[in-house]
Amino acid sequence: MKNRLASMLKEIRGQGNYRSIRYVRPLCAATIIHGGREYLNLCSNSYLSLHLHPAVMEAAMSAVGNYGTGTCSSRSVSGSIDLYEKLEAAVARYKGYKKGLIFPTGYMANIGIVSTIPDKGDVIFSDELNHSSLIDAMRLSYAKKVIYRHRDAGDLERKLKKHGARGKSFVITESIFSMDGDMAPLAEIMELRDRYGFYAIVDDAHGTGIFGKGGSGVEEYWRLKGAADIHMATFGKAMGSFGAFVLSDPVVIEYLVNRARTFMYTTALPPAALAASQEALDIVSGDLSFKEELWRNIDYMRSGLLGAGFDLKESTGPIVPIVVGKDADAVKMQKILMNEGFFLQAIRPPTVPTGTSRLRLTVVRGFSREQMDRAIEAITAAGRKMKLV
């Protein structure tokens, strides 16, 4: 077995597609230590820089003092401590839904939803660039799978007409696509739902805390707050903590409690994560300045990169894709920037389609203007070397 795996790893290296783990230590919201050197972190998903917020850290430490370090059980057995009840109710109110259920991760939440709710005779319609967790979830479902073109409501409608279901139909989309940073046409999708009667499942992992007047997410941005049939999002990005949640009608939540294997058969979240998430949610729901500061940085960074000549595609918000093309070229540009003190990753297949390898930059609230100026200058210089600008 080892010889076969070693041969496959050699092939991966030859394709410029090899991945290695980089161990880091945070210094502040924007900088890290890696290999004994300080870097500006250009790939954090802590968009609101709450993972080092004093109140969030204090809440986590207080929970450890009161509850210990872990639950050491599944939620179905003895792991549903009372912190869950408060947080599930609070996040449901924040998002405009009736009921919430917390899972350990977004991956497990998506697996739980899609492998449990759609059944034989049903049809799942999925955007072609949906997250890997949704792709893997569909593989575990007994329902028929139909893929529609990325963000193309017209193609979705054509396929809804063509692939009628004996049972129920489900349309699944991310709200903000994690590798492209572009937004799903939720208004068009919901209009199609009204005409065709399918169930809409929305993954708002990268929209929560950022989009909409009150910051609750992309549904609020489209004035569709609470409109999805099933809504999933996470605490592990803008909220700066860990965990995920599913929101829906109480009957749907009750069914997931009784049948979702990724809920029933895994250890519950530690108290510190739940308390940190509650504090972060209290902060963002009561103070819009965090979101507003982030958007000032987003506008500044995007303006600088666009002015330098980069094609940022149709991205919006804190995720900024710089598509390089070949795997090896993306790695080369990454190394150029790493040498200059900027920490980020080259994103390659299978995470993105072949020929679209890229640097996935992210903007966070914790960046200073001076740090963004240095980043724009370095990225532009690297882009010139790679003949992107």
C-alpha positions in Angstrom: 0.0 0.0 0.0 2.8 2.4 0.9 4.5 2.0 -2.5 1.2 2.7 -4.3 0.5 5.8 -2.2 4.1 7.1 -2.6 3.7 6.7 -6.4 0.5 8.7 -6.3 2.1 11.4 -4.2 5.0 11.7 -6.7 2.4 12.2 -9.4 0.7 14.9 -7.4 4.0 16.7 -6.9 4.7 16.5 -10.6 1.4 18.2 -11.3 2.2 21.1 -9.0 -0.7 20.0 -6.9 1.0 18.8 -3.7 -0.3 20.2 -0.4 1.6 20.4 2.9 0.5 21.6 6.3 1.8 25.0 7.5 1.8 25.5 11.2 1.2 29.0 12.4 0.7 31.1 15.6 -1.5 34.2 15.6 0.0 37.4 16.8 -3.0 39.6 16.2 -6.0 39.7 13.9 -3.9 40.3 10.8 -0.5 38.8 11.5 0.9 35.3 12.2 4.2 33.6 12.9 5.2 30.7 10.6 8.6 29.1 10.6 9.9 31.7 12.9 8.9 34.6 10.6 6.1 37.1 10.8 3.6 37.3 8.0 0.6 39.3 7.1 -2.2 36.7 6.9 -4.1 37.1 3.6 -6.2 33.9 3.9 -8.0 34.1 7.2 -11.8 33.4 7.2 -12.1 35.4 10.5 -13.6 38.2 8.4 -14.7 40.3 11.4 -11.5 39.5 13.4 -13.5 38.3 16.3 -11.3 35.2 17.1 -9.0 37.4 19.2 -11.7 39.8 20.4 -11.2 40.2 24.2 -14.9 39.6 25.1 -15.1 36.5 22.9 -11.9 35.0 24.5 -13.2 35.9 28.0 -16.5 34.1 27.3 -14.6 31.0 26.2 -12.4 31.0 29.3 -15.3 31.6 31.6 -17.1 28.6 30.0 -14.1 26.4 30.7 -14.2 27.4 34.3 -17.9 26.6 34.7 -18.3 23.6 32.4 -14.8 22.1 31.9 -13.0 21.5 28.6 -15.3 19.1 26.8 -18.7 17.5 26.7 -17.2 14.0 26.1 -20.4 12.7 24.6 -22.8 13.0 21.7 -25.6 15.5 22.0 -28.1 12.6 21.9 -26.5 11.0 25.0 -25.3 13.6 27.5 -23.6 16.3 25.5 -26.4 18.9 25.0 -25.4 21.3 27.8 -27.7 24.3 28.4 -25.4 26.6 26.4 -26.8 24.9 23.3 -30.4 25.9 24.1 -29.6 29.6 24.4 -27.4 29.7 21.3 -29.8 27.8 19.1 -32.6 30.1 20.0 -30.5 33.2 19.5 -29.1 32.3 16.1 -32.6 31.4 14.9 -33.9 34.9 15.9 -30.9 36.5 14.3 -31.5 34.8 11.0 -35.3 35.0 11.0 -36.1 31.3 11.5 -38.3 29.4 13.9 -35.8 26.7 15.1 -32.1 26.0 15.1 -29.9 23.0 15.6 -26.1 23.2 16.1 -23.7 20.7 14.5 -20.0 20.4 15.2 -18.9 21.7 11.7 -20.4 23.1 8.5 -19.2 19.9 6.7 -21.2 17.7 9.1 -24.2 20.0 9.0 -24.4 19.8 5.2 -23.8 16.0 5.2 -26.6 15.7 7.8 -29.1 17.8 5.8 -28.5 16.4 2.4 -28.0 12.8 3.2 -31.1 12.7 5.5 -33.9 14.9 4.0 -33.9 14.1 0.3 -34.8 10.4 -0.4 -35.5 7.9 -3.1 -37.6 9.3 -5.9 -36.5 12.9 -5.0 -34.3 15.1 -7.2 -31.5 17.4 -6.0 -30.5 20.3 -8.2 -27.1 21.6 -7.3 -25.0 24.6 -8.5 -21.9 23.2 -10.3 -19.5 25.1 -8.0 -21.1 24.2 -4.7 -18.7 23.4 -1.8 -17.2 19.9 -1.4 -19.3 19.3 1.7 -22.4 19.6 -0.4 -21.0 17.4 -3.2 -20.0 14.7 -0.7 -23.5 15.0 1.0 -25.2 14.4 -2.4 -23.1 11.3 -2.9 -24.6 9.9 0.3 -28.2 10.7 -0.7 -30.5 8.2 -2.4 -32.0 11.1 -4.5 -31.2 11.7 -8.1 -28.6 14.5 -8.7 -28.8 17.1 -11.4 -26.1 19.8 -11.8 -27.0 23.3 -13.2 -24.6 25.9 -14.5 -23.0 28.2 -11.9 -25.4 31.0 -10.8 -27.5 30.4 -13.9 -31.2 30.6 -12.9 -32.2 30.0 -16.6 -30.3 26.7 -16.7 -31.8 25.7 -13.4 -35.3 26.4 -14.8 -34.6 24.3 -17.9 -33.4 21.4 -15.8 -36.4 21.7 -13.4 -38.6 21.3 -16.4 -36.6 18.4 -17.8 -36.0 16.3 -14.7 -39.3 16.0 -13.0 -39.4 14.2 -9.7 -41.7 11.4 -8.6 -41.2 12.7 -5.1 -39.8 16.1 -4.0 -37.3 18.5 -5.6 -34.5 20.3 -3.8 -32.3 23.1 -5.0 -29.0 23.6 -3.2 -26.8 26.6 -3.4 -24.1 28.4 -1.5 -25.0 32.1 -0.9 -21.4 33.3 -1.4 -19.3 30.7 -3.2 -16.2 30.0 -1.1 -13.6 29.9 -3.8 -15.0 32.5 -6.3 -16.5 35.0 -3.8 -19.5 35.5 -6.1 -23.1 35.6 -4.9 -25.9 33.2 -5.8 -29.0 34.8 -7.5 -31.2 34.0 -4.5 -34.1 36.3 -5.6 -34.4 34.4 -8.9 -34.1 31.0 -7.2 -36.8 31.8 -4.7 -39.0 33.1 -7.6 -38.5 29.7 -9.3 -39.4 28.0 -6.0 -42.7 29.8 -6.0 -43.5 28.5 -9.5 -42.1 25.0 -9.3 -42.6 24.1 -5.7 -39.1 22.8 -4.8 -37.4 23.1 -1.4 -34.5 25.6 -1.2 -31.4 24.7 0.8 -29.0 27.6 1.3 -25.5 27.5 2.7 -24.7 31.0 4.0 -21.3 30.1 5.6 -19.5 33.0 4.0 -22.4 35.5 4.1 -23.2 35.4 7.8 -22.2 38.5 9.8 -21.2 40.4 6.6 -24.1 40.9 4.1 -27.5 42.6 4.6 -28.4 45.8 6.4 -28.2 44.0 9.8 -25.4 41.7 8.8 -27.3 38.5 9.2 -26.4 37.3 5.7 -27.2 37.1 2.0 -30.8 36.3 2.5 -31.2 39.6 4.3 -29.3 41.3 1.5 -32.0 40.1 -1.0 -34.8 40.9 1.5 -35.4 37.2 1.9 -34.5 36.9 5.5 -35.8 33.5 6.8 -37.1 32.5 3.4 -35.1 29.3 2.7 -36.7 26.0 3.6 -33.4 24.9 5.2 -30.6 27.3 6.0 -27.0 26.3 7.1 -24.3 28.6 8.3 -21.3 28.5 10.6 -19.7 30.2 13.6 -16.2 29.3 12.3 -15.8 32.2 9.9 -17.0 35.8 10.5 -18.1 34.8 14.0 -14.5 33.8 14.9 -15.4 30.6 16.8 -16.3 27.0 15.9 -19.4 25.0 14.9 -22.3 25.3 12.5 -26.1 25.5 12.7 -29.1 24.4 10.7 -32.3 26.6 10.7 -35.7 25.5 9.5 -39.2 24.6 10.6 -39.4 22.8 14.0 -40.5 19.6 12.2 -37.4 19.6 10.0 -35.2 20.2 13.0 -36.9 17.4 15.0 -36.4 15.0 12.1 -32.6 15.9 11.9 -32.3 15.2 15.6 -33.8 11.8 15.1 -32.2 10.8 11.8 -29.1 12.9 10.9 -26.1 10.6 11.6 -23.6 13.4 11.7 -25.7 14.9 14.6 -26.4 11.6 16.4 -23.1 9.9 16.4 -20.4 12.5 17.0 -19.1 14.2 20.2 -20.7 17.6 20.9 -18.8 20.9 20.8 -16.8 21.9 23.8 -18.4 24.6 26.1 -15.7 27.2 25.2 -16.8 27.1 21.5 -20.4 27.5 22.3 -19.8 30.4 24.7 -17.5 32.2 22.2 -20.1 31.8 19.5 -22.8 33.3 21.8 -20.6 36.3 22.6 -19.7 36.8 19.0 -23.3 36.6 18.0 -24.3 39.1 20.7 -21.6 41.5 19.4 -22.5 41.4 15.7 -26.2 41.5 16.3 -25.9 44.6 18.5 -23.1 46.6 16.9 -22.9 47.1 13.1 -19.6 48.9 13.3 -17.7 45.6 13.0 -19.4 44.9 9.7 -18.9 48.5 8.5 -15.2 48.5 9.3 -14.8 45.3 7.4 -16.6 46.7 4.3 -14.3 49.8 4.4 -11.4 47.5 4.1 -13.0 45.4 1.4 -13.7 48.4 -0.7 -10.1 49.7 -0.2 -8.4 46.4 -1.1 -10.7 45.7 -4.0 -10.2 49.2 -5.4 -6.4 48.9 -5.2 -6.3 45.5 -6.9 -8.8 46.5 -9.6 -6.8 49.7 -10.2 -3.7 47.6 -10.7 -5.5 45.7 -13.5 -6.5 42.5 -11.8 -9.6 40.7 -13.0 -11.5 39.8 -9.8 -14.3 38.1 -11.8 -17.7 38.6 -10.2 -16.6 38.3 -6.6 -18.1 40.5 -3.9 -17.3 40.8 -0.2 -14.1 39.6 1.5 -13.2 36.7 -0.7 -11.0 38.0 -3.5 -9.9 35.4 -6.2 -6.9 36.0 -8.3 -7.1 33.3 -11.0 -3.6 32.3 -12.3 -4.5 29.3 -14.4 -1.9 26.5 -14.2 -1.3 24.7 -10.9 2.4 25.3 -11.0 2.0 29.0 -11.8 -0.4 29.5 -8.8 2.2 27.9 -6.6 5.0 30.0 -8.0 3.0 33.3 -7.3 2.2 32.0 -3.8 6.0 31.5 -3.2 6.8 35.0 -4.5 4.4 36.5 -2.0 5.5 34.2 0.9 9.1 35.4 0.3 7.8 39.0 0.7 6.1 38.2 4.0 2.5 37.5 2.9 0.9 34.3 4.0 -1.7 32.7 1.6 -2.4 29.5 -0.2 -2.5 28.5 -3.9 -5.9 26.9 -4.4 -5.8 24.0 -7.0 -7.9 21.1 -8.2 -9.9 19.3 -6.9 -10.9 22.4 -4.8 -11.4 24.4 -8.0 -11.8 23.3 -11.7 -8.8 22.4 -13.7 -7.2 25.4 -15.3 -8.5 27.8 -12.7 -5.9 27.5 -10.0 -5.7 30.7 -8.0 -4.7 32.7 -5.0 -7.7 33.1 -2.7 -7.2 36.3 -0.8 -9.4 37.4 2.0 -9.9 40.8 3.6 -10.5 41.1 7.3 -11.5 43.9 9.6 -8.2 43.8 11.5 -6.1 45.0 8.5 -4.6 48.5 8.8 -4.5 50.8 5.8 -0.7 50.5 5.8 -0.9 46.7 5.7 -3.3 46.7 2.8 -1.1 49.2 0.9 1.8 46.8 1.3 -0.3 43.8 0.2 -1.6 45.6 -2.9 1.9 46.7 -3.9 3.3 43.1 -3.4 0.5 41.4 -5.1 0.7 43.8 -8.1 4.5 43.2 -8.4 3.9 39.4 -8.3 1.1 39.7 -10.8 3.4 41.5 -13.2 6.0 38.7 -12.9 3.3 36.2 -13.7 2.0 38.4 -16.6 -1.5 38.7 -15.0 -1.4 42.5 -15.1 
